Amino acid sequence: MEVIICEEYEAMSKAAARDIANVLNTKPNAVLGMATGSTPLGLYQELVRLHKEEGLDFSQVTTFNLDEYVGLSPQHEQSYHRFMHDNFFSAVNIPRQNIYIPSGTTSNYQAFCEWYERRIMECGGIDVQILGIGSDGHIAFNEPGSSLQSRTRLKTLAKSTIDDNARFFDKASDVPIYAITMGVGTILESRKLVLLANGSSKAKAIAEAVEGPVTSMITASALQLHPMATVYLDAAASEQLKMRDYYLWIQDKKPGAPAL
C-alpha cells in the first residue's frame, strides 16, 4: 500500500486526479469505479478541470458506482444518481449508456446485484476504483463485520453510518437504513484502488485501515491485501499514523510525488 500525504485537501484531490488521469491517458477506454460523499468532490472537480482545460477525454470511459440508497429514486436530491450527475457526469463526456449506478428502486434486489456483478465482468473489470472511508473504517457500505469476500448485495446500514450521513438530509429519520453496495471482494478485484480521506475525524479509521490488522471489523483494512492500492490523505487525516514520518520519507524520495 502506498500512502501519499498532502498538506491540504486541495493538493490531495489534485494528486489523486492526476493519478487517475494518467490511467486514462494510457487506457482511454478504462473502467472507473466511482464513489460518492464529500471527500471525492475535490477529485471530481479537478477531473472536470482537466477535461475542460487540458482535454482529458472520457468519451470511451465506462463507470460503475459503488452504492446507492434503497428507496431513493434517481431524481431524489440525496440519491447517488443525482450526486454523480450534478458533480461529475454532467460536466464530462462519458456516454450515458456507459454509466452504471446501483438501482435503489429495483423490484428484485438479488437479481439486480447478480446482474451488476456480471456487467462489471462483461466490461472487462474495474481498472481504477475510487474509495472513501467511513468513520468506523468501512468502504462503500460494507459495514463492520462484512465479509472480506462479499459481493454486490443489499446491506443494512449501521447507526453510526446513518448518523454520519444525516447531515445531508432534513432529519436523521429521513436517512435510508438499507443500501445496495459492491462487496469488499468485488472492490478488491479492481486493478487499482485509490482511497481518499481528509480531516481529523478520519484519522483513527485511516490508522486502523493502513497499519492495523486486516479485519472485517475495519473493511478498509482489506486494501492491505491489494498490490496496487494508494491512499491519499491530507495532513489532518494522517495525524494518527505511527509510521507517518516513514511515509513522508518515501514520498520525498519518489520522483514526481507531491511534496507536503
URZIBEL-V518580 format. One record per run of one state. SS is the DSSP state (a for helix, b for strand, c for the rest). FROM is the first residue (numbers start at 0). TO is the last residue. Records with the same first field share a line. If there is no record, write none. Layout:
SS: FROM-TO, FROM-TO
This chain:
c: 0-0, 6-7, 26-29, 34-39, 54-60, 65-65, 69-78, 87-87, 91-94, 100-107, 122-126, 131-137, 139-140, 142-151, 156-157, 168-170, 174-176, 181-182, 188-190, 197-198, 211-213, 215-216, 225-227, 234-234, 238-242, 253-259
b: 1-5, 30-33, 61-64, 66-68, 98-99, 127-130, 138-138, 141-141, 152-155, 177-180, 191-196, 214-214, 217-217, 228-233
a: 8-25, 40-53, 79-86, 88-90, 95-97, 108-121, 158-167, 171-173, 183-187, 199-210, 218-224, 235-237, 243-252
